C-alpha cells in the first residue's frame, strides 16, 4: 500500500462506490481463477496471499483512519519495512486460510466495514489533514482509501495477466 494522489472521488459516497467496484472486480478475478492457481506463487505471493493482504488492509485502513482522526499516527506507519513488507507479512500469516471461499467472505465483510466507515464521514473529516505524514506527504482518510482502492486494481491486473500465461 502506498499513498496515491488525491482526486479520485469528490465525496465519501463516490469514493465508497469506487472502492466497492474495485473490490468486486478483484473478487471476480479471484473466483475465476482455476483451482490450481489460487495457491500457486506468482512472484513472492500467491493470489491467496494477495487476498489475505487486502483483507488486512481493509481492517487496518479503518483502524488507521480512526487513530489519525484522533491525532495519532497509524501503527503501520511506524515501522512498515520496505513497501510495508513487515505489515504485509503479518497479514498474510494472520489471514492464512487456504480456503478460497472463506477468504472471499472475509474480504467481503471487511470491505463492507470499510465502506460503511467511509460513508459515515462528512466531507470535511474525509479530506482533513490531521497532521499525519507518510514520506513527507500529508495523509488524509481520502488518500488512504484511494491508495487501498488503487491496490485492489493493481493486484487484480497483475493476477489476471499472470493467470493468462499459466
C-alpha positions in Angstrom: 0.0 0.0 0.0 1.2 3.5 -0.8 -0.4 6.9 -0.7 -1.7 7.9 -4.2 -2.6 11.4 -5.4 -5.9 12.7 -4.2 -8.7 13.5 -6.6 -10.2 10.1 -7.4 -13.6 11.0 -5.8 -15.4 14.2 -4.9 -17.1 12.9 -1.8 -17.2 9.9 0.6 -20.2 8.2 -1.2 -18.5 8.4 -4.6 -15.3 7.0 -3.0 -17.2 4.2 -1.3 -18.8 3.3 -4.6 -15.5 3.3 -6.4 -13.9 1.2 -3.7 -16.8 -1.2 -3.9 -16.3 -1.6 -7.7 -12.6 -2.2 -7.3 -13.2 -4.8 -4.6 -15.9 -6.6 -6.6 -13.7 -6.8 -9.7 -10.9 -8.2 -7.5 -13.2 -10.8 -6.0 -14.5 -11.8 -9.5 -10.9 -12.3 -10.6 -10.1 -14.5 -7.6 -13.3 -16.5 -8.1 -12.5 -17.1 -11.8 -9.0 -18.5 -11.1 -8.6 -22.2 -11.9 -8.3 -24.2 -8.7 -4.6 -24.8 -9.0 -3.7 -21.2 -9.4 -5.2 -19.7 -6.2 -2.3 -21.2 -4.1 0.4 -21.0 -6.8 3.1 -18.4 -6.3 3.2 -15.6 -8.9 6.3 -13.9 -7.7 6.7 -13.8 -3.9 2.9 -14.2 -3.3 0.2 -16.4 -4.5 -3.3 -14.9 -5.2 -4.3 -16.3 -1.7 -1.5 -14.2 -0.2 -2.8 -11.1 -2.0 -6.3 -11.8 -0.8 -5.1 -12.1 2.8 -3.1 -8.8 2.4 -6.2 -7.0 1.2 -8.4 -8.3 3.9 -6.0 -7.0 6.4 -5.6 -3.6 4.8 -9.4 -3.2 4.8 -9.3 -3.6 8.6 -6.1 -1.6 9.0 -7.4 1.3 6.9 -10.4 1.7 9.2 -8.3 1.4 12.3 -5.6 3.8 11.0 -8.0 6.4 9.9 -9.8 6.3 13.2 -6.4 6.8 15.0 -5.4 9.5 12.6 -8.6 11.4 13.3 -7.7 11.3 17.0 -4.3 12.8 16.2 -2.3 9.6 16.3 0.0 8.1 13.6 -1.4 4.8 12.4 0.7 2.0 13.8 1.6 0.6 10.3 3.5 3.9 9.5 5.8 3.4 12.5 8.0 0.5 11.1 6.4 -0.7 7.9 9.5 -2.2 6.3 10.3 -1.7 2.7 7.0 -1.2 0.9 5.1 -2.3 4.1 6.8 -5.7 3.9 6.7 -6.2 7.7 3.0 -5.2 7.9 2.1 -7.4 4.9 3.9 -10.4 6.3 1.8 -10.2 9.4 -1.4 -10.0 7.3 -0.5 -13.0 5.2 0.0 -15.1 8.3 -3.0 -13.7 10.2 -5.4 -14.4 7.3 -3.7 -17.7 6.5 -6.6 -19.8 5.3 -6.2 -21.7 2.1 -10.0 -21.9 1.7 -10.8 -19.5 -1.1 -14.5 -19.2 -0.2 -13.6 -18.4 3.4 -11.1 -15.7 2.3 -13.6 -14.2 -0.1 -16.2 -14.0 2.7 -13.6 -12.3 4.9 -12.8 -9.8 2.2 -16.5 -9.0 1.6 -17.1 -8.5 5.4 -14.0 -6.3 5.9 -14.7 -4.3 2.7 -18.3 -3.6 3.9 -17.0 -2.3 7.2 -14.5 -0.1 5.4 -17.2 1.2 3.0 -19.5 1.9 5.9 -16.7 3.8 7.7 -16.2 6.0 4.6 -19.9 6.6 4.3 -20.1 7.7 7.9 -17.8 10.6 7.3 -18.7 14.2 6.4 -16.6 15.5 3.6 -14.6 17.8 5.9 -13.5 14.8 8.0 -12.8 12.8 4.9 -10.4 15.5 3.5 -8.9 16.9 6.7 -5.1 17.0 7.1 -4.8 15.6 10.7 -1.0 16.3 10.7 0.0 12.7 9.8 2.5 12.4 7.0 4.0 9.5 5.1 7.2 10.0 3.1 6.7 13.7 3.7 3.2 13.9 2.2 0.1 14.6 4.2 -2.2 11.7 4.8 -6.0 12.0 4.8 -8.8 9.5 5.0 -9.5 10.3 1.4 -6.0 9.4 0.1 -5.6 6.4 2.4 -8.8 4.9 1.0 -7.8 5.9 -2.6 -4.5 4.1 -2.0 -6.2 0.9 -1.0 -8.7 1.1 -3.9 -5.8 1.5 -6.3 -4.1 -1.5 -4.6 -7.1 -3.6 -5.5 -6.9 -2.6 -9.1 -3.2 -3.2 -9.4 -3.3 -6.6 -7.8 -6.3 -7.7 -9.9 -4.5 -6.6 -13.1 -1.3 -8.5 -12.1 -3.2 -11.6 -11.2 -5.2 -11.5 -14.5 -2.0 -11.0 -16.5 -0.2 -13.8 -14.7 -3.2 -16.2 -15.0 -3.3 -15.7 -18.7 0.2 -17.0 -19.0 -0.4 -20.1 -16.8 
